[in-house]
Amino acid sequence: MALIDVVDWKNKQGEIIYRFPEGAVSMGGQLIVMEHQEAILFKEGRALDGFGPGRHTLKTGNIPILEKLVNLPFGGKTPFPAEIYFINKTEIPNLKWGTKQPIQLLDPTYNIAIPIRAFGAYSIRIKDTKSFLTMAIGTWQAFTTDAVGTALRDQIILPKLQDLIAEFMLKQNVTILKLAAYYDEIGTSGKAKIADDFTTFGIELVRFAVESINIPEEDESVKRLKKALADKAEINIMGGDDYRMRRTFDTMEKAASSEGGAGNMMGAGMGFAMGGQMGQMMGQQMGSAQGGQQAGGQVACPHCNAMNPANAKFCSSCGKEMVVQKECPACKAKMPADAKFCPSCGANMQGGKCSKCGAALAAGAKFCPECGEKQA
């Protein structure tokens, strides 16, 4: 068996661990450790000694425990079969993590469970070589950078990822559909949450980043959530009465398009019923918009559309006030229900869109709820 006189490792960038090939290392041989490395001798699963940067001669004077493990008489160059591991102690960048299967998260805003997949990257630095090696080769059986990365992902990152994102959404009251705007914040809080777990393995977590959170568009929960958001935005823009009127028209149109006698009869019945409802809604809106316009010395109640004397203060049919007023959300002043602008502060009572980001604005809003832009 040929004796090995020089043991070293010229590592490439990103490599963490290297196991020197088994062989008969000679007593008196040279162990060369680079500036950014540390070498550990193992014998029967036990760390014997560690070596920092420099050139080291392997002899019992330097490593007293070797005298008990090897037979000295061998022509001055006694071989010993101890394992030698090298560790790269520089930062190991761009290790990847990602969910294998979608994880279920409850949207705190809309209370709907949504499946997501998340991906990102992290970087580490070995701080305690013996603790790291004991875990890597003794427990994980990880002898390569990929194997170490897989062990860290499966045993530390992924088990805590679901709680990490859910906790962030709950604290910030952020819907799943808007998480893309918070990747940096999630990464920062994620690093703080899992850094101690890395430390127990002798590893410093230098950086942790969330790069993407994917939501499957074909999932029924996602479709329901997006439809709810679209309906809400449409209501904010159109107003509740106009939105209900449009939905009623849509329903009547679908009923009218039904094929066959039964479908036509059903459509006709629905049409009569909804037509009456539509007439009442339109009458209410017109009565409100006209501010109690007279019809033959009488005015229509803005609530139930019943006709009342022109000077009536309360409706003889429903008992509600004949003059409908509303309150300005900005200054709380009272004004007619059909007022488009507040006569006290000038706030826009029709709603609209943000001049900066285009988000829907409620009536009287002075600031955009999405971007905070002050509205004219």
C-alpha positions in Angstrom: 0.0 0.0 0.0 1.4 3.4 -1.0 1.8 5.9 1.8 0.2 9.3 1.4 2.7 12.0 2.4 0.7 15.2 1.6 -3.0 15.8 2.5 -4.7 18.9 1.2 -7.9 20.2 -0.4 -8.2 22.9 -3.1 -11.9 23.7 -2.7 -14.0 25.4 -5.3 -16.4 28.3 -4.5 -19.5 27.1 -2.7 -18.1 23.7 -1.5 -18.6 23.2 2.2 -17.2 19.8 3.2 -14.6 17.4 1.8 -13.7 13.9 3.0 -10.1 13.0 2.1 -10.1 9.7 0.2 -9.4 6.7 2.4 -5.7 5.7 2.3 -2.7 5.1 4.5 -1.6 8.5 5.7 1.9 8.3 6.9 3.1 9.3 10.3 5.3 12.4 9.6 3.2 13.3 6.5 2.2 16.9 5.8 -1.3 18.2 6.3 -1.8 21.5 4.4 -4.8 23.7 5.4 -5.7 26.8 3.4 -6.4 30.2 5.0 -10.2 29.8 4.9 -10.3 26.1 5.9 -10.2 23.9 9.0 -9.3 20.2 9.0 -10.5 17.6 11.5 -9.1 14.1 12.1 -11.7 11.5 12.9 -11.1 8.0 14.2 -14.0 5.6 14.6 -16.5 8.4 14.5 -14.8 10.5 17.1 -13.1 13.9 16.4 -9.5 13.6 17.4 -8.1 17.1 16.8 -8.6 20.2 14.6 -6.0 22.0 12.5 -6.2 25.7 11.4 -4.6 27.3 8.4 -0.9 26.3 7.7 1.3 23.3 7.1 1.2 20.6 9.9 3.4 17.6 10.4 1.4 14.5 11.5 3.3 13.0 14.4 2.6 12.0 18.0 4.3 15.1 19.3 1.6 17.2 17.6 -1.2 14.7 18.1 -0.5 12.7 21.3 -3.7 10.6 20.9 -2.2 9.0 17.7 0.3 7.1 19.8 -2.5 5.0 21.2 -4.0 4.4 17.8 -1.1 3.3 15.6 1.9 1.0 15.9 5.0 3.1 15.9 7.6 0.7 14.5 7.2 1.0 10.7 10.5 2.3 9.4 9.8 5.8 10.8 6.7 6.3 8.6 3.9 4.5 10.3 0.6 4.5 8.4 -2.7 5.3 10.1 -6.2 5.0 8.7 -7.7 8.0 10.4 -10.3 10.0 8.3 -9.5 13.6 7.5 -12.3 16.1 6.8 -11.8 19.6 5.4 -14.4 22.4 6.1 -14.6 25.6 4.1 -15.2 28.4 6.6 -16.1 31.2 4.1 -19.7 32.2 3.4 -21.5 29.6 1.3 -23.8 31.6 -0.9 -27.0 30.9 -3.0 -28.2 27.7 -1.3 -31.7 27.1 -2.6 -34.9 26.1 -0.7 -38.4 25.4 -1.9 -41.6 23.6 -0.9 -41.9 20.1 -2.4 -45.7 20.2 -2.2 -48.2 23.1 -1.8 -48.9 24.2 1.8 -52.3 25.4 2.9 -52.5 28.9 4.4 -55.6 30.6 5.8 -56.0 34.1 4.4 -56.5 36.3 7.4 -58.5 38.9 5.5 -61.0 36.7 3.7 -60.8 33.5 5.8 -60.2 31.2 2.8 -57.6 28.4 2.8 -55.3 28.8 -0.1 -52.5 26.4 -1.3 -49.2 28.1 -2.0 -45.6 27.1 -3.0 -42.7 29.2 -1.8 -39.1 29.4 -3.0 -36.0 31.3 -2.0 -32.3 31.2 -1.2 -30.0 31.5 1.8 -26.3 31.6 2.7 -24.4 30.1 5.6 -21.0 30.1 7.3 -19.5 27.3 9.4 -18.8 28.6 12.9 -18.3 25.5 15.1 -16.5 22.9 12.9 -16.8 19.9 15.3 -20.5 20.5 16.0 -21.2 20.8 12.3 -19.2 17.7 11.4 -20.8 15.6 14.1 -24.2 16.4 12.7 -23.3 16.3 9.0 -21.5 13.0 8.9 -22.9 11.3 12.1 -26.6 12.1 11.7 -27.3 13.4 8.2 -24.7 11.3 6.4 -24.2 14.4 4.2 -20.8 14.5 2.5 -21.5 17.1 -0.2 -22.8 20.6 -0.4 -26.0 19.5 -2.0 -26.6 16.9 0.8 -26.0 19.5 3.5 -28.4 21.9 1.8 -31.1 19.3 1.5 -30.8 18.4 5.2 -31.0 22.1 6.3 -34.0 22.7 4.0 -35.9 19.6 5.2 -35.1 19.7 8.9 -35.1 23.5 9.6 -36.5 25.7 6.9 -39.6 23.9 5.6 -41.0 22.7 9.0 -41.2 26.4 10.1 -42.1 28.0 6.8 -45.9 27.6 7.0 -46.0 29.1 10.5 -43.6 31.9 9.5 -45.7 33.1 6.5 -49.0 32.7 8.4 -47.7 34.6 11.4 -46.5 37.5 9.1 -49.8 37.7 7.3 -51.7 37.8 10.6 -49.5 40.5 12.2 -49.5 42.7 9.1 -53.2 41.8 8.2 -52.0 41.1 4.6 -54.0 38.9 2.2 -52.1 36.1 0.4 -52.7 37.8 -3.0 -50.5 40.8 -1.9 -47.6 38.8 -0.3 -45.4 39.6 -3.4 -44.9 43.2 -2.0 -43.5 41.8 1.3 -40.8 39.4 0.3 -38.0 41.4 2.0 -39.9 41.7 5.2 -40.8 38.0 5.3 -37.1 37.1 4.6 -36.0 39.3 7.5 -38.5 37.9 10.0 -37.7 34.4 8.7 -34.0 34.7 9.4 -34.7 35.9 12.9 -37.0 33.0 13.5 -34.7 30.1 12.3 -31.2 31.5 13.0 -31.0 29.8 16.4 -31.8 26.4 14.9 -28.8 26.8 12.5 -26.6 27.8 15.4 -27.3 24.5 17.2 -25.6 22.7 14.3 -22.5 25.0 14.4 -23.8 27.1 11.4 -24.3 30.8 11.1 -27.3 31.8 8.9 -25.9 34.8 7.1 -28.8 35.5 4.7 -32.3 34.2 4.2 -34.5 35.4 1.3 -38.0 34.7 -0.1 -37.8 34.9 -3.9 -41.3 33.9 -4.9 -44.7 32.7 -3.5 -46.8 31.0 -6.2 -50.6 30.6 -6.0 -52.1 28.0 -8.4 -54.6 29.9 -10.6 -56.7 26.8 -11.4 -57.4 26.1 -7.7 -61.1 26.7 -6.8 -60.3 28.6 -3.6 -58.1 31.0 -5.6 -60.9 31.5 -8.1 -63.4 32.3 -5.4 -61.1 34.7 -3.6 -60.3 36.6 -6.8 -64.0 36.8 -7.8 -64.8 38.2 -4.3 -62.1 40.8 -4.7 -63.4 41.8 -8.2 -67.0 42.0 -6.9 -65.9 44.2 -4.0 -64.0 46.5 -6.3 -66.9 46.8 -8.6 -69.3 47.6 -5.7 -66.9 50.3 -4.5 -66.8 51.9 -8.0 -70.5 51.6 -9.0 -72.2 51.9 -5.6 -74.4 49.2 -4.0 -77.7 50.1 -5.7 -76.2 50.3 -9.2 -74.3 47.0 -8.6 -77.5 45.2 -7.5 -79.4 46.6 -10.5 -76.7 45.3 -12.9 -76.7 41.9 -11.3 -80.5 41.8 -11.6 -80.3 42.6 -15.3 -77.7 39.9 -15.7 -79.9 37.3 -14.0 -82.9 38.3 -16.1 -80.8 38.0 -19.3 -79.7 34.5 -18.3 -83.3 33.5 -17.6 -84.6 34.9 -20.9 -81.9 33.0 -22.8 -82.9 29.6 -21.3 -84.0 27.1 -24.0 -87.2 25.1 -24.0 -90.8 25.7 -22.7 -89.9 25.1 -19.1 -87.0 27.4 -19.4 -89.1 30.1 -21.1 -91.8 29.9 -18.5 -89.3 30.0 -15.6 -87.6 32.9 -17.3 -90.9 34.7 -17.7 -91.8 34.2 -14.1 -88.5 35.4 -12.9 -88.8 38.3 -15.3 -92.1 39.4 -13.9 -90.9 39.1 -10.3 -87.6 40.8 -11.0 -89.2 43.4 -13.2 -91.3 44.5 -10.2 -88.2 44.6 -8.0 -86.4 46.6 -10.7 -89.3 49.0 -11.0 -89.2 49.6 -7.2 -85.4 50.0 -7.2 -85.4 52.4 -10.2 -88.3 54.4 -8.7 -86.4 54.7 -5.4 -83.3 55.9 -7.2 -85.2 58.3 -9.4 -87.2 59.7 -6.4 -84.0 60.2 -4.5 -82.2 61.8 -7.4 -85.0 64.2 -8.1 -85.1 65.3 -4.5 -88.8 64.6 -4.0 -90.0 65.9 -7.4 -93.8 66.6 -7.3 -96.2 64.6 -9.4 -99.7 66.0 -9.4 -99.2 67.8 -6.0 -97.7 64.8 -4.5 -94.2 63.5 -4.0 -92.8 59.9 -4.0 -91.4 58.5 -0.8 -87.6 58.0 -1.3 -87.8 54.7 0.7 -90.9 52.8 -0.5 -91.9 55.0 -3.5 -95.5 55.5 -2.1 -97.1 58.9 -3.0 -97.5 61.5 -0.3 -98.7 65.1 -0.1 -96.0 67.6 -1.1 -95.7 69.1 2.4 -95.5 65.7 4.2 -92.5 65.3 6.5 -93.0 61.5 7.0 -94.3 58.8 4.6 -97.9 57.7 5.3 -97.0 54.2 4.1 -93.6 53.4 5.7 -93.3 56.2 8.3 -89.8 57.2 7.3 -88.6 60.8 6.7 -89.5 62.1 3.3 -86.3 64.2 2.9 -83.4 61.8 2.8 -80.1 63.0 4.2 -76.7 61.5 4.4 -73.6 62.3 6.5 -70.3 63.4 5.0 -67.6 60.8 6.0 -65.0 63.5 6.0 -66.6 66.3 8.2 -69.8 64.6 9.4 -72.0 67.4 8.0 -75.6 66.6 6.9 -76.6 67.0 3.2 -79.2 65.8 0.7 -78.9 62.2 -0.3 -78.2 63.2 -4.0 -75.4 65.6 -3.2 -72.3 64.9 -5.2 -70.0 67.1 -3.1 -70.2 68.0 0.6 -71.4 71.7 0.9 -69.3 72.1 4.1 -65.9 70.7 3.2 -66.2 70.0 -0.6 -65.4 66.2 -0.2 -66.3 64.1 -3.3 -69.3 62.0 -2.4 -69.3 59.9 -5.6 -66.1 57.9 -4.9 -63.7 57.4 -7.7 -60.2 56.2 -8.3 -56.8 57.1 -6.8 -54.9 59.7 -8.9 -51.7 57.8 -8.3 -52.3 54.0 -8.2 -55.9 53.8 -9.6 -57.3 52.0 -6.5 -61.0 52.4 -5.8 -61.9 55.2 -3.4 -64.9 55.3 -1.1 -67.0 58.5 -1.1 -65.4 61.3 0.8 -62.0 59.6 1.0 -59.1 62.1 1.4 -56.4 59.5 1.2 -55.9 56.4 -0.9 -56.3 53.2 1.3 -53.7 51.4 -0.9 -50.8 53.9 -1.4 -51.7 56.7 1.0 -51.8 59.4 -1.7 -53.7 62.5 -0.7 -56.7 63.0 -3.0 -57.6 66.4 -4.4 
